[in-house]
Amino acid sequence: MDTEDTGEFLLPRSRMANERLHAVIPGGAHTYAKGDDQYPENLAPVISHGRGAHVWDVDGNRYIEYGSGLRSVSLGHAHPRVIEAVRRELDRGSNFVRPSIVEAEAAERFLATVPTAEMVKFAKNGSDATTAAVRLARAATGRPRVAVCADHPFFSVDDWFIGTTPMSAGVPAATNELTVAFPYGDLAATEELLSRHRDEIACLILEPATHTGPPPGRRPRPSTPDPTPGYLAGLRELADRHGCVLIFDEMITGFRWSEAGAQGLYGVVPDLSTFGKALGNGFAVSALAGRRDLMERGGLRHPGDRVFLLSTTHGAETHSLAAAMAVQTTYVEEGVTARLHALGERLAAGVRDAAASMGVGDHVVVRGRASNLVFATLDENRRPSQRYRTLFLRRLLAGGVLAPSFVVSGALDDADIDQTVDVVAQACAVYRKALDAADPTPWLGGRPVKPVFRRLA
């Protein structure tokens, strides 16, 4: 084993910056998925800036970046069309004591892009939007329980969901008892749940299509990112028959599946849906959308009890709404979703060929829809392994590829994909050596990376 095998390289300024971050920010980041525990020990780059499909760390290293902004920067960093729209609004002021005309323009643009919805309300993050959807469903049905898809890794930072994860500290047991789970793709099990809790379940909330592996301790997801034919329509029928609200979480599927989300692709209309991530290309904007009769319960023009739906000081900052409008225009006019699929298909084929050529095709596995690829790292027994993930991430970083996933942005080009595949091939060569040794420890450089959802720090 030589230096090339071990991937010895240093990030001294990033290490110091990580210490500064931990000194003043719990976890050293504002999102747990960005924590340095998700990267090999002492090899967690702290970013200086980004442009297009590339980012630079504070040590001056340039990386091809995947999973941009946790799937939020789908057009690439500092996209000119988006930046121009934002800059134009910044010069006009960003927040006022009354609604801006930009709010009407942004809502009209959104509803034109997602025609299955009748009204929309904007916020700053996905958790606020999904929690508002749950609250609205409870108000509309008068029922206390929420049914979440057990195979979905994340819905919200709020108690109704976080209480179901290993990081449930601080969530009262009584709150946890109000959340029940159903398996993705299994209509019979979902109907049994609805019957067991008859007239108690306010809503079914799920991601309409799959995109990742299961959270720790949860059942494996289906091998395809697309739902089984008839599944979503079956859920629609179950929700109608049992009188509960059907909510699609389109935070990830929105724009990456189609401009109108998975509901636009598969033709099944939910009662409510939530969007975020790609909607703002990195700017903070999310959306709750849905049927007028439901959404109006959070408004002023109905005779019933008022629902405190969404009321945020910064939810309608004009520059973020301008970003969202620019993103939607760019997607529609430039065919971005098709480009994401084409880039992802090229990358997936290259990675699979590289892994197979190095004899690790059954251990480095690319999964998901082409526009939203993830990878699995399997050990000598073909079981998911954080240690082999550590080895793989180290080698990618050493080759200038920052890839917690293989989620593409539209700013990538063929040269970026080709370089990535070359680096993956080099990583797979080392992976093969570790498999032959039945022990990746010599190639880890420290502790393994850790899952986000775990009970102890």
TINURO-585769 format. One record per residue (C-alpha): z, y, x. Coordinates in pm, whole numbers. Each point is the difference from the previous one (the first is absolute). Layout:
N
@zz = Z; yy = Y; xx = X
...
END
This chain:
457
@zz = 0; yy = 0; xx = 0
@zz = -107; yy = 334; xx = 149
@zz = 51; yy = 368; xx = -82
@zz = -308; yy = 1; xx = -219
@zz = 146; yy = -287; xx = -203
@zz = 335; yy = 171; xx = -56
@zz = -156; yy = 329; xx = -97
@zz = 225; yy = 210; xx = 224
@zz = -48; yy = 366; xx = -76
@zz = 243; yy = 280; xx = -61
@zz = 48; yy = 276; xx = -255
@zz = 275; yy = 210; xx = 163
@zz = -46; yy = 313; xx = -211
@zz = -20; yy = -202; xx = -320
@zz = 321; yy = -179; xx = 96
@zz = 177; yy = 333; xx = 48
@zz = -147; yy = 133; xx = -323
@zz = 123; yy = -307; xx = -188
@zz = 351; yy = 66; xx = 129
@zz = -23; yy = 358; xx = -123
@zz = -118; yy = -125; xx = -339
@zz = 289; yy = -248; xx = -34
@zz = 250; yy = 270; xx = 96
@zz = -90; yy = 218; xx = -299
@zz = -180; yy = -227; xx = -253
@zz = 149; yy = -323; xx = -142
@zz = -232; yy = -278; xx = 110
@zz = -192; yy = 231; xx = 230
@zz = -274; yy = 56; xx = -260
@zz = -38; yy = 121; xx = -357
@zz = -159; yy = -328; xx = -112
@zz = 148; yy = -337; xx = 94
@zz = -348; yy = -146; xx = 54
@zz = -47; yy = 254; xx = 281
@zz = 324; yy = -98; xx = 178
@zz = -5; yy = -98; xx = 365
@zz = 145; yy = -339; xx = -102
@zz = -347; yy = -74; xx = -139
@zz = -146; yy = 15; xx = 352
@zz = 67; yy = -182; xx = 327
@zz = 307; yy = 118; xx = 184
@zz = -58; yy = 332; xx = 179
@zz = -363; yy = 3; xx = -115
@zz = 17; yy = 210; xx = -316
@zz = -238; yy = 294; xx = 55
@zz = 114; yy = 336; xx = -133
@zz = -307; yy = 187; xx = -123
@zz = -108; yy = 338; xx = 128
@zz = -308; yy = 49; xx = -215
@zz = -295; yy = -172; xx = -163
@zz = -364; yy = 62; xx = -74
@zz = -232; yy = -226; xx = -191
@zz = 86; yy = -362; xx = 72
@zz = 193; yy = 77; xx = 319
@zz = 354; yy = 111; xx = 82
@zz = 163; yy = 109; xx = 323
@zz = 360; yy = -68; xx = 97
@zz = 230; yy = 237; xx = 188
@zz = -77; yy = -194; xx = 319
@zz = -365; yy = 99; xx = -30
@zz = -136; yy = -342; xx = -100
@zz = -278; yy = -15; xx = -259
@zz = -8; yy = -279; xx = -258
@zz = -239; yy = -122; xx = -265
@zz = 228; yy = 13; xx = -303
@zz = 13; yy = -242; xx = -291
@zz = 216; yy = 24; xx = -309
@zz = -31; yy = 378; xx = 35
@zz = 310; yy = 169; xx = -137
@zz = 103; yy = -321; xx = -178
@zz = -341; yy = -8; xx = -174
@zz = 12; yy = 364; xx = -102
@zz = -255; yy = 150; xx = 241
@zz = -303; yy = -192; xx = -118
@zz = -256; yy = 266; xx = 97
@zz = 138; yy = 45; xx = 352
@zz = 235; yy = 257; xx = 148
@zz = -78; yy = 370; xx = -44
@zz = -303; yy = -71; xx = -217
@zz = -201; yy = 325; xx = -4
@zz = -68; yy = 6; xx = -373
@zz = 366; yy = -54; xx = -85
@zz = 130; yy = 245; xx = 260
@zz = -239; yy = 269; xx = -122
@zz = 121; yy = -41; xx = -360
@zz = 365; yy = 9; xx = 108
@zz = -46; yy = 304; xx = 223
@zz = -172; yy = 188; xx = -281
@zz = 296; yy = -52; xx = -232
@zz = 262; yy = 78; xx = 265
@zz = -145; yy = 348; xx = 27
@zz = 57; yy = 45; xx = -375
@zz = 365; yy = -112; xx = -12
@zz = 132; yy = -351; xx = -60
@zz = 266; yy = 9; xx = -272
@zz = 76; yy = 235; xx = -287
@zz = 247; yy = 49; xx = -285
@zz = -267; yy = -105; xx = -252
@zz = -276; yy = -261; xx = 14
@zz = -303; yy = 78; xx = 213
@zz = -351; yy = -38; xx = -137
@zz = -44; yy = -251; xx = 282
@zz = 227; yy = -236; xx = -194
@zz = -245; yy = -10; xx = -290
@zz = -297; yy = -38; xx = 234
@zz = 168; yy = -284; xx = 191
@zz = 101; yy = -181; xx = -319
@zz = -349; yy = 30; xx = -144
@zz = -153; yy = -127; xx = 323
@zz = 239; yy = -294; xx = 12
@zz = -68; yy = -101; xx = -361
@zz = -373; yy = 24; xx = 61
@zz = 42; yy = -236; xx = 297
@zz = 238; yy = -237; xx = -183
@zz = -144; yy = 12; xx = -356
@zz = 226; yy = -283; xx = -122
@zz = 290; yy = 251; xx = -3
@zz = 42; yy = 281; xx = -254
@zz = 269; yy = 215; xx = 164
@zz = 140; yy = 36; xx = 352
@zz = 301; yy = 154; xx = 168
@zz = 23; yy = 56; xx = 374
@zz = 292; yy = -54; xx = 236
@zz = 55; yy = -32; xx = 373
@zz = 65; yy = -370; xx = 59
@zz = -64; yy = -337; xx = -153
@zz = 362; yy = -82; xx = -76
@zz = 39; yy = 299; xx = -232
@zz = -317; yy = -98; xx = -185
@zz = 93; yy = -367; xx = -49
@zz = 356; yy = 86; xx = -103
@zz = -134; yy = 253; xx = -250
@zz = -226; yy = -272; xx = -142
@zz = 296; yy = -235; xx = -39
@zz = 211; yy = 269; xx = -166
@zz = -282; yy = 84; xx = -238
@zz = -44; yy = -367; xx = -91
@zz = 371; yy = -36; xx = -72
@zz = -4; yy = 312; xx = -216
@zz = -307; yy = -111; xx = -194
@zz = 125; yy = -353; xx = -67
@zz = 376; yy = 56; xx = -19
@zz = 41; yy = -302; xx = 229
@zz = 211; yy = -19; xx = 319
@zz = -165; yy = -262; xx = 223
@zz = -283; yy = 45; xx = 250
@zz = -220; yy = -294; xx = 103
@zz = -141; yy = 40; xx = 351
@zz = -258; yy = -216; xx = 172
@zz = 196; yy = -222; xx = 239
@zz = -290; yy = -11; xx = 247
@zz = -30; yy = 376; xx = 44
@zz = 173; yy = 116; xx = 321
@zz = 91; yy = 351; xx = -113
@zz = 18; yy = 214; xx = -314
@zz = 257; yy = 273; xx = 52
@zz = 298; yy = 120; xx = 201
@zz = 194; yy = 26; xx = -327
@zz = 274; yy = -240; xx = -106
@zz = -198; yy = -190; xx = -263
@zz = -218; yy = -145; xx = 277
@zz = 194; yy = 27; xx = 327
@zz = 282; yy = -199; xx = -157
@zz = -236; yy = -300; xx = -5
@zz = -55; yy = 8; xx = 378
@zz = 222; yy = -112; xx = 289
@zz = 77; yy = 372; xx = 58
@zz = 198; yy = 27; xx = -324
@zz = 313; yy = 162; xx = 145
@zz = 116; yy = 285; xx = -223
@zz = -169; yy = -129; xx = -315
@zz = 242; yy = -101; xx = -278
@zz = -25; yy = -359; xx = -119
@zz = -36; yy = 124; xx = -356
@zz = -320; yy = 179; xx = 98
@zz = -140; yy = -311; xx = 167
@zz = 58; yy = -202; xx = -316
@zz = -246; yy = 220; xx = -188
@zz = -291; yy = -92; xx = 229
@zz = -167; yy = -338; xx = -43
@zz = -302; yy = -144; xx = 179
@zz = -323; yy = -179; xx = -86
@zz = -245; yy = -174; xx = 236
@zz = -345; yy = 142; xx = 64
@zz = -280; yy = -200; xx = -156
@zz = 221; yy = -216; xx = -223
@zz = -41; yy = 98; xx = -365
@zz = 206; yy = -294; xx = -129
@zz = 301; yy = 96; xx = 212
@zz = -33; yy = 363; xx = -109
@zz = -14; yy = -97; xx = -367
@zz = 308; yy = -218; xx = 46
@zz = 184; yy = 296; xx = 154
@zz = -100; yy = 229; xx = -286
@zz = 110; yy = -259; xx = -254
@zz = 331; yy = -64; xx = 176
@zz = 75; yy = 374; xx = -2
@zz = -160; yy = 63; xx = -338
@zz = 9; yy = 368; xx = -104
@zz = 181; yy = 91; xx = 325
@zz = -283; yy = 61; xx = 249
@zz = -137; yy = 355; xx = -2
@zz = -287; yy = -54; xx = 242
@zz = -193; yy = -224; xx = 232
@zz = -70; yy = 180; xx = 329
@zz = -225; yy = -145; xx = 265
@zz = -266; yy = 73; xx = 254
@zz = -317; yy = -110; xx = -181
@zz = -143; yy = -173; xx = 308
@zz = 165; yy = -160; xx = 301
@zz = -13; yy = 148; xx = 347
@zz = 266; yy = -141; xx = 232
@zz = 206; yy = -305; xx = 78
@zz = 326; yy = -55; xx = -186
@zz = 321; yy = 186; xx = 83
@zz = 258; yy = -215; xx = 183
@zz = 136; yy = -272; xx = -223
@zz = -262; yy = 42; xx = -273
@zz = -275; yy = -236; xx = -112
@zz = -337; yy = 5; xx = 180
@zz = -269; yy = 216; xx = -152
@zz = -334; yy = -135; xx = -116
@zz = -257; yy = -32; xx = 279
@zz = -243; yy = 241; xx = -166
@zz = 63; yy = 373; xx = -45
@zz = -170; yy = -7; xx = -339
@zz = 183; yy = -113; xx = -315
@zz = -105; yy = -327; xx = -162
@zz = -260; yy = 73; xx = -269
@zz = 180; yy = 70; xx = -324
@zz = 340; yy = 59; xx = 159
@zz = 23; yy = 377; xx = -50
@zz = -148; yy = -28; xx = -349
@zz = 260; yy = -268; xx = -72
@zz = 279; yy = 232; xx = 112
@zz = -144; yy = 270; xx = -224
@zz = 15; yy = -239; xx = -296
@zz = 356; yy = -111; xx = 84
@zz = 121; yy = 359; xx = 27
@zz = -157; yy = 85; xx = -336
@zz = 138; yy = -307; xx = -171
@zz = 353; yy = 48; xx = 133
@zz = 1; yy = 376; xx = -51
@zz = 53; yy = 104; xx = 363
@zz = -178; yy = 252; xx = 219
@zz = -249; yy = -119; xx = 265
@zz = 22; yy = 203; xx = 321
@zz = -244; yy = -32; xx = 290
@zz = 127; yy = 120; xx = 337
@zz = -324; yy = 124; xx = 157
@zz = 158; yy = 160; xx = 307
@zz = -208; yy = -224; xx = 227
@zz = -278; yy = -122; xx = -227
@zz = -77; yy = 355; xx = -110
@zz = -321; yy = 110; xx = 179
@zz = -4; yy = -301; xx = 234
@zz = -110; yy = -230; xx = -285
@zz = -202; yy = 266; xx = -177
@zz = 25; yy = 373; xx = -64
@zz = 165; yy = -88; xx = -332
@zz = 225; yy = -262; xx = 156
@zz = 22; yy = -369; xx = -79
@zz = -4; yy = 81; xx = -371
@zz = -343; yy = 154; xx = 47
@zz = -123; yy = -304; xx = 192
@zz = 139; yy = -274; xx = -222
@zz = -36; yy = 177; xx = -335
@zz = 356; yy = -49; xx = -130
@zz = 174; yy = 317; xx = -117
@zz = 376; yy = 31; xx = 53
@zz = 225; yy = 218; xx = -212
@zz = 117; yy = 187; xx = 310
@zz = -110; yy = 2; xx = 362
@zz = 120; yy = 161; xx = 321
@zz = -208; yy = 128; xx = 291
@zz = 82; yy = 139; xx = 343
@zz = -73; yy = -74; xx = 366
@zz = -379; yy = 52; xx = 28
@zz = 9; yy = 264; xx = -274
@zz = 96; yy = 276; xx = 245
@zz = -136; yy = -133; xx = 333
@zz = 341; yy = 54; xx = 156
@zz = 109; yy = 295; xx = -212
@zz = 295; yy = -67; xx = -229
@zz = -128; yy = -64; xx = -351
@zz = 44; yy = -282; xx = -250
@zz = -86; yy = -40; xx = -365
@zz = 127; yy = -162; xx = -317
@zz = -280; yy = -48; xx = -251
@zz = -43; yy = -174; xx = -330
@zz = -30; yy = 1; xx = -377
@zz = 45; yy = 336; xx = -167
@zz = 255; yy = -122; xx = -257
@zz = 224; yy = -131; xx = 279
@zz = -48; yy = 288; xx = 242
@zz = 65; yy = 261; xx = -270
@zz = 355; yy = -133; xx = -35
@zz = 63; yy = 184; xx = 326
@zz = -156; yy = 316; xx = -139
@zz = 74; yy = 269; xx = -256
@zz = -235; yy = -91; xx = -285
@zz = 165; yy = -296; xx = -172
@zz = 280; yy = -37; xx = -258
@zz = 211; yy = -265; xx = 176
@zz = 273; yy = -4; xx = 265
@zz = -103; yy = 171; xx = 321
@zz = -60; yy = -215; xx = 307
@zz = 77; yy = 153; xx = 337
@zz = -324; yy = -131; xx = 143
@zz = -82; yy = 185; xx = 321
@zz = 129; yy = 345; xx = 88
@zz = -34; yy = 79; xx = 368
@zz = -1; yy = 336; xx = 174
@zz = -275; yy = -104; xx = 239
@zz = -192; yy = -245; xx = -220
@zz = -284; yy = 246; xx = -59
@zz = -28; yy = 179; xx = 334
@zz = -350; yy = 132; xx = -9
@zz = -104; yy = -111; xx = 347
@zz = 85; yy = -367; xx = -71
@zz = -186; yy = 11; xx = -330
@zz = -296; yy = 158; xx = 180
@zz = 13; yy = -288; xx = 247
@zz = -5; yy = -251; xx = -286
@zz = -302; yy = 166; xx = -159
@zz = -185; yy = 2; xx = 332
@zz = 82; yy = -366; xx = 55
@zz = -131; yy = -100; xx = -343
@zz = -319; yy = 202; xx = 49
@zz = -56; yy = -153; xx = 342
@zz = 52; yy = -356; xx = -127
@zz = -245; yy = 44; xx = -285
@zz = -269; yy = 195; xx = 185
@zz = 11; yy = -194; xx = 329
@zz = 66; yy = -352; xx = -127
@zz = 315; yy = -36; xx = 207
@zz = 128; yy = -315; xx = -171
@zz = -322; yy = -183; xx = 88
@zz = 30; yy = 122; xx = 359
@zz = 358; yy = -128; xx = 23
@zz = -116; yy = -340; xx = -120
@zz = -286; yy = -10; xx = 250
@zz = 224; yy = 97; xx = 291
@zz = 261; yy = -253; xx = -104
@zz = -254; yy = -278; xx = -29
@zz = -130; yy = 74; xx = 349
@zz = 353; yy = 6; xx = 140
@zz = 113; yy = -318; xx = -178
@zz = -304; yy = -193; xx = 119
@zz = 50; yy = 118; xx = 358
@zz = 371; yy = -80; xx = 7
@zz = -54; yy = -345; xx = -150
@zz = -273; yy = -78; xx = 252
@zz = 215; yy = 125; xx = 289
@zz = 301; yy = -204; xx = -112
@zz = -212; yy = -312; xx = -49
@zz = -166; yy = 37; xx = 340
@zz = 343; yy = 10; xx = 167
@zz = 124; yy = -300; xx = -194
@zz = 245; yy = 188; xx = -221
@zz = -204; yy = 29; xx = -319
@zz = 272; yy = -182; xx = -194
@zz = 273; yy = 223; xx = 140
@zz = -138; yy = 356; xx = -10
@zz = -113; yy = 27; xx = -359
@zz = -164; yy = 298; xx = -172
@zz = 72; yy = 34; xx = -371
@zz = -61; yy = 236; xx = -288
@zz = -278; yy = 203; xx = -148
@zz = -241; yy = 135; xx = 261
@zz = 112; yy = 358; xx = -65
@zz = 365; yy = -97; xx = 42
@zz = 39; yy = -271; xx = 264
@zz = 325; yy = -135; xx = 139
@zz = 55; yy = -271; xx = 259
@zz = 240; yy = -291; xx = 29
@zz = 134; yy = -135; xx = 329
@zz = 89; yy = -369; xx = -21
@zz = 190; yy = -215; xx = 248
@zz = -88; yy = -342; xx = 140
@zz = 102; yy = -151; xx = -337
@zz = -211; yy = 257; xx = -187
@zz = 303; yy = 176; xx = -142
@zz = 30; yy = 383; xx = -9
@zz = 159; yy = 118; xx = 322
@zz = 146; yy = 338; xx = 94
@zz = 1; yy = -108; xx = 365
@zz = -374; yy = -68; xx = 2
@zz = -54; yy = 325; xx = -189
@zz = 184; yy = 175; xx = 283
@zz = -224; yy = -159; xx = 262
@zz = -310; yy = 96; xx = -197
@zz = 111; yy = 361; xx = -55
@zz = 83; yy = 41; xx = 371
@zz = -347; yy = -107; xx = 102
@zz = -166; yy = 223; xx = -259
@zz = 202; yy = 301; xx = 116
@zz = -89; yy = -74; xx = 362
@zz = -367; yy = 8; xx = -100
@zz = 29; yy = 330; xx = -185
@zz = 17; yy = -138; xx = -354
@zz = 286; yy = 107; xx = -226
@zz = -14; yy = -253; xx = -282
@zz = 301; yy = -100; xx = -210
@zz = -277; yy = -120; xx = -233
@zz = -380; yy = 2; xx = 7
@zz = -33; yy = 251; xx = -285
@zz = -306; yy = 211; xx = 81
@zz = -70; yy = 368; xx = -48
@zz = -339; yy = 148; xx = -72
@zz = 6; yy = 182; xx = 334
@zz = -45; yy = -320; xx = 202
@zz = -342; yy = -71; xx = 145
@zz = -168; yy = -312; xx = 134
@zz = 110; yy = 76; xx = 356
@zz = 364; yy = 13; xx = -114
@zz = -37; yy = -335; xx = -175
@zz = -168; yy = -157; xx = 302
@zz = 272; yy = 127; xx = 234
@zz = 267; yy = -131; xx = -235
@zz = -159; yy = -345; xx = -9
@zz = -13; yy = -7; xx = 382
@zz = 370; yy = 85; xx = 19
@zz = 81; yy = -262; xx = -264
@zz = -188; yy = -260; xx = 207
@zz = 212; yy = 88; xx = 305
@zz = 315; yy = -22; xx = -211
@zz = -106; yy = -336; xx = -137
@zz = -48; yy = -136; xx = 351
@zz = 365; yy = 75; xx = 73
@zz = 97; yy = -134; xx = -342
@zz = -165; yy = -331; xx = 91
@zz = 208; yy = -21; xx = 320
@zz = 318; yy = 59; xx = -198
@zz = -95; yy = -269; xx = -252
@zz = -70; yy = -246; xx = 281
@zz = 345; yy = 78; xx = 140
@zz = 148; yy = -31; xx = -352
@zz = 206; yy = 306; xx = 83
@zz = -120; yy = 364; xx = -10
@zz = 324; yy = 136; xx = 151
@zz = -144; yy = 76; xx = 348
@zz = -263; yy = 223; xx = -161
@zz = 228; yy = 199; xx = -234
@zz = 148; yy = 254; xx = 241
@zz = 325; yy = 14; xx = -203
@zz = 125; yy = -65; xx = -352
@zz = -249; yy = -98; xx = -270
@zz = -112; yy = 244; xx = -266
@zz = 201; yy = -19; xx = -321
@zz = -81; yy = -10; xx = -372
@zz = 59; yy = 326; xx = -187
@zz = 200; yy = -159; xx = -280
@zz = 306; yy = -163; xx = 156
@zz = 370; yy = 20; xx = -80
@zz = 132; yy = 93; xx = 345
@zz = -133; yy = 266; xx = 239
END
